[in-house]
Protein backbone atom coordinates (compact mmCIF):
# COMPACT_ATOMS: atom_id res chain seq x y z
CA UNK A 1 0.00 0.00 0.00
CA UNK A 2 1.63 3.19 -1.22
CA UNK A 3 1.80 6.00 1.37
CA UNK A 4 3.54 8.62 -0.77
CA UNK A 5 4.21 9.34 -4.41
CA UNK A 6 6.45 11.79 -6.29
CA UNK A 7 5.47 13.27 -9.65
CA UNK A 8 8.40 13.59 -12.08
CA UNK A 9 9.50 17.03 -13.28
CA UNK A 10 8.38 16.24 -16.82
CA UNK A 11 4.74 15.53 -15.92
CA UNK A 12 2.38 18.12 -17.39
CA UNK A 13 -1.06 16.48 -17.40
CA UNK A 14 -3.06 14.49 -14.84
CA UNK A 15 -5.93 12.25 -15.80
CA UNK A 16 -9.20 12.58 -13.94
CA UNK A 17 -9.10 11.27 -10.34
CA UNK A 18 -5.48 10.05 -10.66
CA UNK A 19 -5.15 9.08 -6.97
CA UNK A 20 -8.70 7.98 -6.13
CA UNK A 21 -7.74 4.33 -5.60
CA UNK A 22 -4.75 5.08 -3.34
CA UNK A 23 -6.46 4.64 0.03
CA UNK A 24 -3.17 4.56 1.97
CA UNK A 25 -1.72 7.66 0.31
CA UNK A 26 -0.68 10.37 2.78
CA UNK A 27 1.60 12.63 0.75
CA UNK A 28 2.01 13.68 -2.86
CA UNK A 29 5.36 15.22 -3.76
CA UNK A 30 6.61 16.87 -6.94
CA UNK A 31 10.12 16.64 -8.31
CA UNK A 32 12.01 19.93 -8.48
CA UNK A 33 11.78 21.61 -11.87
CA UNK A 34 8.15 20.73 -12.61
CA UNK A 35 6.52 23.81 -14.14
CA UNK A 36 2.89 22.67 -13.75
CA UNK A 37 2.52 21.18 -10.26
CA UNK A 38 3.83 21.70 -6.74
CA UNK A 39 3.42 20.01 -3.40
CA UNK A 40 2.36 22.06 -0.39
CA UNK A 41 2.91 19.95 2.74
CA UNK A 42 2.03 16.82 0.79
CA UNK A 43 -1.07 18.24 -0.94
CA UNK A 44 -0.98 18.68 -4.72
CA UNK A 45 -1.52 22.16 -6.18
CA UNK A 46 -0.82 23.87 -9.49
CA UNK A 47 2.56 25.55 -9.71
CA UNK A 48 1.04 29.01 -9.15
CA UNK A 49 -1.27 27.83 -6.34
CA UNK A 50 -4.50 28.78 -8.14
CA UNK A 51 -5.78 25.19 -8.31
CA UNK A 52 -5.83 22.28 -5.87
CA UNK A 53 -5.62 18.90 -7.59
CA UNK A 54 -5.47 16.27 -4.86
CA UNK A 55 -5.70 15.91 -1.10
CA UNK A 56 -4.42 12.41 -0.21
CA UNK A 57 -7.11 10.08 1.11
CA UNK A 58 -5.17 8.72 4.09
CA UNK A 59 -4.20 12.02 5.69
CA UNK A 60 -5.12 12.09 9.36
CA UNK A 61 -5.87 15.81 9.82
CA UNK A 62 -9.46 16.51 10.80
CA UNK A 63 -9.46 19.98 9.26
CA UNK A 64 -7.77 21.65 6.33
CA UNK A 65 -7.46 25.22 5.08
CA UNK A 66 -7.11 25.52 1.32
CA UNK A 67 -4.54 28.07 0.17
CA UNK A 68 -5.97 31.59 -0.09
CA UNK A 69 -4.85 31.94 -3.71
CA UNK A 70 -6.83 28.89 -4.83
CA UNK A 71 -9.55 29.62 -7.39
CA UNK A 72 -10.42 26.09 -8.54
CA UNK A 73 -10.98 22.85 -6.66
CA UNK A 74 -10.42 20.19 -9.29
CA UNK A 75 -12.52 17.10 -9.97
CA UNK A 76 -12.14 14.48 -7.23
CA UNK A 77 -9.65 16.71 -5.35
CA UNK A 78 -10.99 15.60 -1.95
CA UNK A 79 -12.59 12.36 -3.08
CA UNK A 80 -13.26 9.86 -0.28
CA UNK A 81 -11.23 11.52 2.50
CA UNK A 82 -12.73 9.84 5.59
CA UNK A 83 -10.84 11.75 8.30
CA UNK A 84 -11.65 15.25 7.10
CA UNK A 85 -14.30 16.89 9.29
CA UNK A 86 -13.75 20.60 8.72
CA UNK A 87 -12.75 22.58 5.67
CA UNK A 88 -12.04 26.29 5.13
CA UNK A 89 -12.63 27.50 1.58
CA UNK A 90 -10.75 30.59 0.36
CA UNK A 91 -12.64 33.84 -0.19
CA UNK A 92 -11.62 34.10 -3.84
CA UNK A 93 -12.64 30.55 -4.77
CA UNK A 94 -14.26 30.51 -8.20
CA UNK A 95 -15.09 26.92 -9.19
CA UNK A 96 -15.81 23.65 -7.38
CA UNK A 97 -15.52 20.98 -10.06
CA UNK A 98 -17.51 17.73 -10.44
CA UNK A 99 -17.28 15.29 -7.51
CA UNK A 100 -14.69 17.48 -5.78
CA UNK A 101 -15.81 16.36 -2.30
CA UNK A 102 -17.70 13.20 -3.17
CA UNK A 103 -17.43 10.56 -0.46
CA UNK A 104 -16.12 12.88 2.30
CA UNK A 105 -18.22 11.15 4.91
CA UNK A 106 -17.10 13.09 7.99
CA UNK A 107 -17.61 16.72 6.89
CA UNK A 108 -20.69 18.00 8.76
CA UNK A 109 -20.92 21.63 7.68
CA UNK A 110 -19.47 23.80 4.94
CA UNK A 111 -19.70 27.44 3.83
CA UNK A 112 -19.39 28.32 0.15
CA UNK A 113 -17.95 31.85 -0.26
CA UNK A 114 -19.59 34.64 -2.26
CA UNK A 115 -16.88 34.45 -4.90
CA UNK A 116 -17.80 30.91 -5.99
CA UNK A 117 -19.41 30.94 -9.44
CA UNK A 118 -20.24 27.26 -9.89
CA UNK A 119 -20.55 23.94 -8.06
CA UNK A 120 -20.11 20.96 -10.36
CA UNK A 121 -22.15 17.79 -10.80
CA UNK A 122 -22.23 15.47 -7.76
CA UNK A 123 -19.71 17.75 -5.99
CA UNK A 124 -20.89 16.73 -2.50
CA UNK A 125 -22.40 13.32 -3.29
CA UNK A 126 -22.27 10.82 -0.42
CA UNK A 127 -21.09 13.34 2.15
CA UNK A 128 -23.10 11.41 4.72
CA UNK A 129 -22.39 13.69 7.69
CA UNK A 130 -22.93 16.94 5.78
CA UNK A 131 -26.08 18.30 7.42
CA UNK A 132 -25.71 22.01 6.63
CA UNK A 133 -24.40 23.83 3.59
CA UNK A 134 -24.42 27.64 3.43
CA UNK A 135 -24.27 29.11 -0.06
CA UNK A 136 -23.28 32.79 0.12
CA UNK A 137 -22.88 33.53 -3.59
CA UNK A 138 -25.75 35.40 -5.19
CA UNK A 139 -25.21 33.88 -8.64
CA UNK A 140 -23.53 30.53 -7.93
CA UNK A 141 -24.80 27.85 -10.30
CA UNK A 142 -25.48 24.31 -9.12
CA UNK A 143 -24.74 21.23 -11.19
CA UNK A 144 -26.66 17.96 -11.35
CA UNK A 145 -27.26 16.55 -7.87
CA UNK A 146 -24.39 18.74 -6.66
CA UNK A 147 -25.55 18.96 -3.03
CA UNK A 148 -27.85 17.06 -0.71
CA UNK A 149 -27.70 13.64 -2.36
CA UNK A 150 -26.59 10.13 -1.47
CA UNK A 151 -26.26 7.07 -3.68
CA UNK A 152 -27.34 3.61 -2.61
CA UNK A 153 -28.73 1.58 -5.48
CA UNK A 154 -30.01 4.89 -6.82
CA UNK A 155 -29.83 8.59 -5.99
CA UNK A 156 -31.79 9.88 -3.00
CA UNK A 157 -32.05 13.17 -1.14
CA UNK A 158 -30.03 13.05 2.06
CA UNK A 159 -32.15 12.74 5.19
CA UNK A 160 -32.18 15.95 7.26
CA UNK A 161 -30.04 17.98 4.87
CA UNK A 162 -30.18 21.76 5.28
CA UNK A 163 -29.32 24.30 2.57
CA UNK A 164 -29.14 27.98 3.56
CA UNK A 165 -29.04 30.54 0.76
CA UNK A 166 -30.59 33.61 -0.82
CA UNK A 167 -29.37 32.48 -4.23
CA UNK A 168 -32.06 32.27 -6.93
CA UNK A 169 -30.29 29.26 -8.45
CA UNK A 170 -30.54 27.50 -5.09
CA UNK A 171 -34.25 28.26 -5.00
CA UNK A 172 -34.71 26.82 -8.50
CA UNK A 173 -32.63 23.79 -7.48
CA UNK A 174 -34.95 23.26 -4.54
CA UNK A 175 -38.02 23.75 -6.73
CA UNK A 176 -36.80 21.12 -9.16
CA UNK A 177 -36.50 18.71 -6.26
CA UNK A 178 -40.03 19.63 -5.26
CA UNK A 179 -41.19 18.54 -8.71
CA UNK A 180 -39.48 15.21 -8.12
CA UNK A 181 -40.70 14.59 -4.58
CA UNK A 182 -44.05 16.47 -4.80
CA UNK A 183 -43.87 17.61 -1.17
CA UNK A 184 -42.65 21.20 -1.08
CA UNK A 185 -43.86 23.85 1.34
CA UNK A 186 -43.04 27.57 1.56
CA UNK A 187 -43.34 29.52 4.79
CA UNK A 188 -42.11 32.95 5.93
CA UNK A 189 -38.72 32.91 7.67
CA UNK A 190 -40.18 34.51 10.80
CA UNK A 191 -42.33 31.40 11.26
CA UNK A 192 -39.45 29.05 10.63
CA UNK A 193 -38.53 28.28 14.23
CA UNK A 194 -42.06 27.31 15.17
CA UNK A 195 -42.38 25.07 12.14
CA UNK A 196 -39.04 23.38 12.83
CA UNK A 197 -40.15 22.60 16.36
CA UNK A 198 -43.30 21.06 14.99
CA UNK A 199 -41.28 18.91 12.60
CA UNK A 200 -39.09 17.71 15.45
CA UNK A 201 -42.12 16.79 17.53
CA UNK A 202 -43.99 14.99 14.79
CA UNK A 203 -41.15 13.80 12.57
CA UNK A 204 -41.28 14.46 8.85
CA UNK A 205 -41.37 12.61 5.60
CA UNK A 206 -40.76 13.70 2.03
CA UNK A 207 -38.93 16.82 0.91
CA UNK A 208 -39.57 20.26 2.39
CA UNK A 209 -38.56 23.65 0.99
CA UNK A 210 -39.31 26.85 2.88
CA UNK A 211 -38.26 30.43 3.50
CA UNK A 212 -38.22 31.59 -0.14
CA UNK A 213 -37.72 35.32 0.52
CA UNK A 214 -34.64 35.22 2.73
CA UNK A 215 -33.33 31.70 2.74
CA UNK A 216 -33.98 28.26 1.36
CA UNK A 217 -33.95 25.29 3.69
CA UNK A 218 -34.31 21.78 2.37
CA UNK A 219 -35.20 18.68 4.35
CA UNK A 220 -34.50 15.30 2.84
CA UNK A 221 -36.73 12.34 2.41
C-alpha positions in Angstrom: 0.0 0.0 0.0 1.6 3.2 -1.2 1.8 6.0 1.4 3.5 8.6 -0.8 4.2 9.3 -4.4 6.5 11.8 -6.3 5.5 13.3 -9.6 8.4 13.6 -12.1 9.5 17.0 -13.3 8.4 16.2 -16.8 4.7 15.5 -15.9 2.4 18.1 -17.4 -1.1 16.5 -17.4 -3.1 14.5 -14.8 -5.9 12.2 -15.8 -9.2 12.6 -13.9 -9.1 11.3 -10.3 -5.5 10.0 -10.7 -5.2 9.1 -7.0 -8.7 8.0 -6.1 -7.7 4.3 -5.6 -4.8 5.1 -3.3 -6.5 4.6 0.0 -3.2 4.6 2.0 -1.7 7.7 0.3 -0.7 10.4 2.8 1.6 12.6 0.8 2.0 13.7 -2.9 5.4 15.2 -3.8 6.6 16.9 -6.9 10.1 16.6 -8.3 12.0 19.9 -8.5 11.8 21.6 -11.9 8.2 20.7 -12.6 6.5 23.8 -14.1 2.9 22.7 -13.7 2.5 21.2 -10.3 3.8 21.7 -6.7 3.4 20.0 -3.4 2.4 22.1 -0.4 2.9 19.9 2.7 2.0 16.8 0.8 -1.1 18.2 -0.9 -1.0 18.7 -4.7 -1.5 22.2 -6.2 -0.8 23.9 -9.5 2.6 25.5 -9.7 1.0 29.0 -9.2 -1.3 27.8 -6.3 -4.5 28.8 -8.1 -5.8 25.2 -8.3 -5.8 22.3 -5.9 -5.6 18.9 -7.6 -5.5 16.3 -4.9 -5.7 15.9 -1.1 -4.4 12.4 -0.2 -7.1 10.1 1.1 -5.2 8.7 4.1 -4.2 12.0 5.7 -5.1 12.1 9.4 -5.9 15.8 9.8 -9.5 16.5 10.8 -9.5 20.0 9.3 -7.8 21.7 6.3 -7.5 25.2 5.1 -7.1 25.5 1.3 -4.5 28.1 0.2 -6.0 31.6 -0.1 -4.9 31.9 -3.7 -6.8 28.9 -4.8 -9.5 29.6 -7.4 -10.4 26.1 -8.5 -11.0 22.8 -6.7 -10.4 20.2 -9.3 -12.5 17.1 -10.0 -12.1 14.5 -7.2 -9.6 16.7 -5.3 -11.0 15.6 -1.9 -12.6 12.4 -3.1 -13.3 9.9 -0.3 -11.2 11.5 2.5 -12.7 9.8 5.6 -10.8 11.7 8.3 -11.7 15.3 7.1 -14.3 16.9 9.3 -13.7 20.6 8.7 -12.8 22.6 5.7 -12.0 26.3 5.1 -12.6 27.5 1.6 -10.7 30.6 0.4 -12.6 33.8 -0.2 -11.6 34.1 -3.8 -12.6 30.5 -4.8 -14.3 30.5 -8.2 -15.1 26.9 -9.2 -15.8 23.7 -7.4 -15.5 21.0 -10.1 -17.5 17.7 -10.4 -17.3 15.3 -7.5 -14.7 17.5 -5.8 -15.8 16.4 -2.3 -17.7 13.2 -3.2 -17.4 10.6 -0.5 -16.1 12.9 2.3 -18.2 11.2 4.9 -17.1 13.1 8.0 -17.6 16.7 6.9 -20.7 18.0 8.8 -20.9 21.6 7.7 -19.5 23.8 4.9 -19.7 27.4 3.8 -19.4 28.3 0.1 -17.9 31.9 -0.3 -19.6 34.6 -2.3 -16.9 34.4 -4.9 -17.8 30.9 -6.0 -19.4 30.9 -9.4 -20.2 27.3 -9.9 -20.5 23.9 -8.1 -20.1 21.0 -10.4 -22.1 17.8 -10.8 -22.2 15.5 -7.8 -19.7 17.7 -6.0 -20.9 16.7 -2.5 -22.4 13.3 -3.3 -22.3 10.8 -0.4 -21.1 13.3 2.2 -23.1 11.4 4.7 -22.4 13.7 7.7 -22.9 16.9 5.8 -26.1 18.3 7.4 -25.7 22.0 6.6 -24.4 23.8 3.6 -24.4 27.6 3.4 -24.3 29.1 -0.1 -23.3 32.8 0.1 -22.9 33.5 -3.6 -25.8 35.4 -5.2 -25.2 33.9 -8.6 -23.5 30.5 -7.9 -24.8 27.8 -10.3 -25.5 24.3 -9.1 -24.7 21.2 -11.2 -26.7 18.0 -11.4 -27.3 16.5 -7.9 -24.4 18.7 -6.7 -25.6 19.0 -3.0 -27.8 17.1 -0.7 -27.7 13.6 -2.4 -26.6 10.1 -1.5 -26.3 7.1 -3.7 -27.3 3.6 -2.6 -28.7 1.6 -5.5 -30.0 4.9 -6.8 -29.8 8.6 -6.0 -31.8 9.9 -3.0 -32.1 13.2 -1.1 -30.0 13.1 2.1 -32.2 12.7 5.2 -32.2 15.9 7.3 -30.0 18.0 4.9 -30.2 21.8 5.3 -29.3 24.3 2.6 -29.1 28.0 3.6 -29.0 30.5 0.8 -30.6 33.6 -0.8 -29.4 32.5 -4.2 -32.1 32.3 -6.9 -30.3 29.3 -8.5 -30.5 27.5 -5.1 -34.2 28.3 -5.0 -34.7 26.8 -8.5 -32.6 23.8 -7.5 -35.0 23.3 -4.5 -38.0 23.8 -6.7 -36.8 21.1 -9.2 -36.5 18.7 -6.3 -40.0 19.6 -5.3 -41.2 18.5 -8.7 -39.5 15.2 -8.1 -40.7 14.6 -4.6 -44.0 16.5 -4.8 -43.9 17.6 -1.2 -42.6 21.2 -1.1 -43.9 23.9 1.3 -43.0 27.6 1.6 -43.3 29.5 4.8 -42.1 32.9 5.9 -38.7 32.9 7.7 -40.2 34.5 10.8 -42.3 31.4 11.3 -39.5 29.1 10.6 -38.5 28.3 14.2 -42.1 27.3 15.2 -42.4 25.1 12.1 -39.0 23.4 12.8 -40.2 22.6 16.4 -43.3 21.1 15.0 -41.3 18.9 12.6 -39.1 17.7 15.5 -42.1 16.8 17.5 -44.0 15.0 14.8 -41.1 13.8 12.6 -41.3 14.5 8.9 -41.4 12.6 5.6 -40.8 13.7 2.0 -38.9 16.8 0.9 -39.6 20.3 2.4 -38.6 23.7 1.0 -39.3 26.9 2.9 -38.3 30.4 3.5 -38.2 31.6 -0.1 -37.7 35.3 0.5 -34.6 35.2 2.7 -33.3 31.7 2.7 -34.0 28.3 1.4 -34.0 25.3 3.7 -34.3 21.8 2.4 -35.2 18.7 4.3 -34.5 15.3 2.8 -36.7 12.3 2.4 
